[in-house]
Amino acid sequence: DITGQVVLPMSGARDLRLLPHVNSRGSAYYSVIFPPPPNEVDWNGELGVFFESDWDFGQKLIVKGIRDGSYASYFTDITVGDALIMIDSEPVEDFSFDQAIKHLKSRLAAAKDSSSRDSLARKLTKKMAHRGSDPCISDSEKEITITLTFLTLEERLRRLRLAAVSTNEHRLSDEDKLAAQNVLATQRSTQIDDTVDSMKLLVDLKFFYQTVFIFVKPPDPTDPPHKIINRSLHWAVFFRQKGCDGHPWKCLDPGESTVYTWEEPMRSKKLSVKV
């Protein structure tokens, strides 16, 4: 309902099927070991994670939430959507949901008790060593550790996508597969050049007789909406629209200039600048 002219940056079209999978955490699996080293944190024996079961895809323990201020929130890579797949060397899929939760709690409790005994043993060892005695710790007093192995949310989604693609391929006839390959080849040949990251369009909204008309055309290169010039001789300038923290900072080296359009035309027309 707002009329006027705005210049919008437009990203080049991409075929999403051609994009590689990206895992931002570097590995499909990771482990969390309890108890943590005593010199790092005073662990209270709790993980601080809420679990649920994903019946549709056979995952028994999915991270539903993480308690604020807990050990998991501060000292682990655990993220909502990750799946707990191993408790020590035992696969979680061998348990029911209730059995897995009960076993996890018992192993955490054992690790906490062992950590407490180990703390007392270290204090006793220091006293005995100070007196010149040789401390002896029995096997039953040695520290118990628990290793939790998780599957990342990114890897779970990647496997679901691969399973969906595999299922669809089995359902397609040979003629359908050939047609799909031809369409994909056509899309690749007509795809916008990857070297062109983005372009700008002038969008003009006009109101005529209870109707809003939208006119789209390339902006006039000789009359840009805004131009930013760095007149400094020694300092680079970084800038972006104020309040648009999700957008990257743009940089101007000394003496450079650039045409600028607002990242979010409907938001405040102010710039955040840092040098």
C-alpha positions as CSV (number, residue, x, y, z in Angstrom):
1,D,0.0,0.0,0.0
2,I,3.0,2.3,0.0
3,T,3.7,4.0,-3.3
4,G,6.9,5.5,-4.6
5,Q,10.2,4.4,-6.1
6,V,12.8,2.1,-4.5
7,V,15.9,0.4,-5.9
8,L,16.2,-3.2,-4.9
9,P,19.4,-5.4,-5.1
10,M,18.5,-8.7,-6.9
11,S,20.6,-11.8,-6.5
12,G,21.3,-13.9,-9.5
13,A,19.1,-17.0,-10.0
14,R,20.7,-20.3,-8.9
15,D,19.5,-23.9,-9.3
16,L,19.5,-25.1,-5.7
17,R,20.1,-28.7,-6.8
18,L,23.6,-27.6,-8.0
19,L,24.6,-26.2,-4.6
20,P,26.8,-28.5,-2.4
21,H,25.8,-29.5,1.1
22,V,27.4,-27.3,3.7
23,N,28.0,-28.5,7.3
24,S,28.9,-25.5,9.4
25,R,30.1,-27.6,12.3
26,G,32.8,-29.5,10.4
27,S,31.8,-33.0,11.3
28,A,28.7,-35.2,11.2
29,Y,29.4,-36.6,14.7
30,Y,30.8,-35.2,17.9
31,S,31.2,-36.6,21.5
32,V,30.7,-35.1,25.0
33,I,32.6,-36.7,27.8
34,F,31.7,-36.7,31.5
35,P,32.8,-35.8,34.0
36,P,34.7,-32.7,32.6
37,P,38.2,-32.0,33.9
38,P,37.9,-30.7,37.5
39,N,40.1,-27.7,36.8
40,E,37.7,-26.5,34.0
41,V,34.2,-26.4,35.6
42,D,32.4,-27.5,38.7
43,W,29.9,-30.0,37.2
44,N,26.7,-30.6,39.1
45,G,26.0,-34.0,37.5
46,E,23.3,-32.7,35.1
47,L,23.5,-32.5,31.3
48,G,20.8,-29.8,30.9
49,V,19.2,-31.2,27.8
50,F,15.5,-32.0,27.0
51,F,14.9,-35.0,24.7
52,E,12.0,-36.1,22.5
53,S,11.5,-39.0,20.1
54,D,11.3,-38.7,16.4
55,W,9.1,-41.6,15.5
56,D,8.8,-40.8,11.8
57,F,12.5,-41.3,11.1
58,G,13.5,-43.8,13.8
59,Q,15.6,-41.5,15.9
60,K,15.0,-42.3,19.6
61,L,16.6,-39.2,21.4
62,I,16.4,-35.9,19.6
63,V,17.4,-32.7,21.5
64,K,14.2,-30.7,22.0
65,G,15.7,-27.9,24.2
66,I,18.6,-26.8,26.3
67,R,18.3,-25.4,29.8
68,D,19.7,-21.9,30.1
69,G,22.8,-21.7,32.3
70,S,23.3,-25.5,32.1
71,Y,26.6,-27.3,31.3
72,A,25.3,-28.2,27.8
73,S,24.5,-24.6,27.0
74,Y,28.0,-23.3,28.1
75,F,30.5,-26.0,27.5
76,T,29.2,-28.3,24.6
77,D,28.3,-28.1,20.9
78,I,24.9,-29.6,21.5
79,T,22.2,-27.9,19.4
80,V,18.4,-28.3,19.2
81,G,17.7,-31.0,16.6
82,D,20.9,-33.1,17.2
83,A,20.3,-36.8,17.9
84,L,22.0,-38.8,20.7
85,I,23.0,-42.0,19.0
86,M,25.5,-43.6,21.5
87,I,25.8,-43.8,25.3
88,D,29.3,-45.1,25.7
89,S,29.5,-48.0,23.3
90,E,25.8,-48.8,23.4
91,P,23.6,-47.7,20.5
92,V,20.5,-45.7,21.6
93,E,18.4,-47.5,19.0
94,D,18.8,-50.7,21.1
95,F,16.7,-49.1,23.9
96,S,13.1,-47.8,24.1
97,F,12.8,-44.0,24.8
98,D,12.1,-44.6,28.5
99,Q,14.9,-47.1,28.8
100,A,17.4,-44.8,27.1
101,I,16.5,-41.8,29.4
102,K,16.8,-44.1,32.5
103,H,20.1,-45.5,31.3
104,L,21.5,-42.0,30.5
105,K,20.5,-40.7,34.0
106,S,22.1,-43.6,35.7
107,R,25.3,-43.2,33.8
108,L,25.5,-39.5,34.5
109,A,24.8,-40.2,38.2
110,A,27.6,-42.8,38.3
111,A,30.0,-40.3,36.6
112,K,29.1,-37.6,39.1
113,D,29.6,-40.0,42.1
114,S,32.9,-41.1,40.6
115,S,34.0,-37.4,40.1
116,S,33.2,-36.6,43.8
117,R,35.2,-39.6,45.0
118,D,38.0,-38.7,42.7
119,S,38.0,-35.2,44.1
120,L,38.3,-36.5,47.6
121,A,41.0,-39.0,46.5
122,R,43.1,-36.2,45.1
123,K,42.9,-34.2,48.3
124,L,43.9,-37.3,50.3
125,T,46.8,-38.0,47.8
126,K,48.1,-34.5,48.4
127,K,48.0,-35.0,52.2
128,M,49.7,-38.4,52.0
129,A,52.3,-37.2,49.6
130,H,53.1,-34.3,51.9
131,R,53.6,-36.8,54.7
132,G,55.8,-39.0,52.6
133,S,53.4,-41.9,52.3
134,D,52.7,-43.7,49.0
135,P,49.0,-43.4,48.1
136,C,47.2,-46.4,46.7
137,I,43.9,-46.2,44.8
138,S,42.0,-49.4,44.1
139,D,40.3,-50.1,40.8
140,S,36.9,-49.6,42.4
141,E,37.9,-46.0,43.3
142,K,39.1,-45.1,39.8
143,E,37.1,-42.4,38.0
144,I,34.1,-43.5,35.8
145,T,33.7,-41.7,32.5
146,I,30.7,-41.5,30.2
147,T,30.9,-40.7,26.5
148,L,27.8,-39.4,24.7
149,T,27.9,-39.4,20.9
150,F,25.7,-37.1,18.9
151,L,24.6,-36.9,15.2
152,T,24.4,-33.2,14.1
153,L,21.1,-31.7,12.8
154,E,22.9,-30.8,9.5
155,E,23.8,-34.4,8.9
156,R,20.3,-35.6,9.8
157,L,18.8,-33.2,7.2
158,R,21.4,-34.2,4.6
159,R,20.5,-37.9,5.0
160,L,16.7,-37.1,4.8
161,R,17.3,-35.2,1.5
162,L,19.4,-38.1,0.0
163,A,16.7,-40.6,1.1
164,A,14.0,-38.4,-0.5
165,V,16.0,-38.1,-3.8
166,S,16.7,-41.9,-3.8
167,T,13.0,-42.7,-3.3
168,N,11.9,-40.3,-6.1
169,E,14.5,-41.8,-8.5
170,H,13.1,-45.3,-7.9
171,R,9.5,-44.1,-8.6
172,L,10.4,-42.4,-11.9
173,S,10.1,-44.2,-15.2
174,D,13.0,-44.2,-17.7
175,E,11.1,-41.6,-19.8
176,D,10.6,-39.4,-16.8
177,K,14.3,-39.6,-15.8
178,L,15.3,-38.6,-19.4
179,A,12.9,-35.7,-19.4
180,A,14.2,-34.5,-16.0
181,Q,17.8,-34.7,-17.3
182,N,16.8,-32.6,-20.3
183,V,15.1,-30.0,-18.1
184,L,18.2,-29.8,-15.8
185,A,20.5,-29.5,-18.8
186,T,18.4,-26.6,-20.2
187,Q,18.4,-24.9,-16.8
188,R,22.2,-25.1,-16.6
189,S,22.6,-23.7,-20.1
190,T,20.3,-20.8,-19.4
191,Q,21.4,-20.1,-15.9
192,I,22.7,-16.6,-15.1
193,D,26.5,-16.3,-15.1
194,D,27.9,-17.1,-11.7
195,T,30.3,-14.1,-12.1
196,V,27.2,-11.8,-11.8
197,D,26.5,-11.9,-8.1
198,S,23.7,-9.4,-8.2
199,M,22.0,-6.6,-10.1
200,K,19.8,-3.7,-9.2
201,L,16.2,-3.0,-10.3
202,L,14.2,0.2,-10.0
203,V,10.7,-0.7,-8.7
204,D,8.1,2.1,-9.1
205,L,4.7,1.6,-7.3
206,K,1.9,3.9,-8.5
207,F,-1.7,4.2,-7.4
208,F,-4.4,4.6,-10.1
209,Y,-8.1,4.2,-9.4
210,Q,-7.9,1.8,-6.4
211,T,-5.2,-0.2,-8.2
212,V,-1.5,-0.4,-7.5
213,F,0.7,-0.7,-10.6
214,I,4.2,-2.0,-10.2
215,F,6.8,-0.9,-12.8
216,V,10.1,-2.7,-12.9
217,K,13.1,-1.5,-14.9
218,P,16.9,-1.0,-14.7
219,P,17.9,2.1,-12.8
220,D,19.5,5.0,-14.7
221,P,23.3,4.5,-14.2
222,T,23.9,8.2,-14.6
223,D,21.6,9.1,-11.8
224,P,22.1,6.6,-8.9
225,P,19.8,6.9,-5.8
226,H,22.7,7.3,-3.5
227,K,26.5,7.6,-3.8
228,I,29.0,7.1,-1.0
229,I,32.5,8.6,-1.2
230,N,35.4,7.9,1.1
231,R,37.4,11.2,1.1
232,S,39.8,9.9,3.7
233,L,43.5,9.5,2.7
234,H,44.4,6.8,5.1
235,W,41.3,5.1,6.5
236,A,38.9,2.5,5.1
237,V,35.2,3.0,5.9
238,F,32.7,0.1,6.7
239,F,29.0,0.8,6.4
240,R,25.6,-0.8,6.2
241,Q,22.0,0.2,6.9
242,K,21.3,0.8,10.6
243,G,19.3,-2.0,12.2
244,C,20.1,-4.5,9.4
245,D,22.5,-6.7,11.4
246,G,21.9,-9.7,9.2
247,H,23.6,-7.9,6.2
248,P,27.4,-7.9,5.8
249,W,29.4,-4.7,6.2
250,K,30.5,-3.1,2.9
251,C,33.9,-1.5,2.7
252,L,35.3,1.5,0.9
253,D,39.1,2.0,0.7
254,P,40.5,5.6,0.9
255,G,39.5,7.6,-2.2
256,E,37.0,5.1,-3.4
257,S,33.3,5.7,-4.1
258,T,30.3,3.4,-4.7
259,V,26.6,3.5,-5.6
260,Y,24.5,2.5,-2.7
261,T,20.9,1.1,-2.3
262,W,19.2,0.4,1.0
263,E,19.3,-3.2,2.1
264,E,15.8,-2.9,3.6
265,P,13.9,-0.1,1.8
266,M,11.0,-0.2,4.3
267,R,13.2,0.3,7.3
268,S,14.9,3.4,8.8
269,K,17.0,5.3,6.1
270,K,20.1,5.6,8.3
271,L,23.6,4.2,8.0
272,S,25.8,2.6,10.6
273,V,29.5,3.5,9.8
274,K,32.7,2.4,11.4
275,V,36.3,3.2,10.6
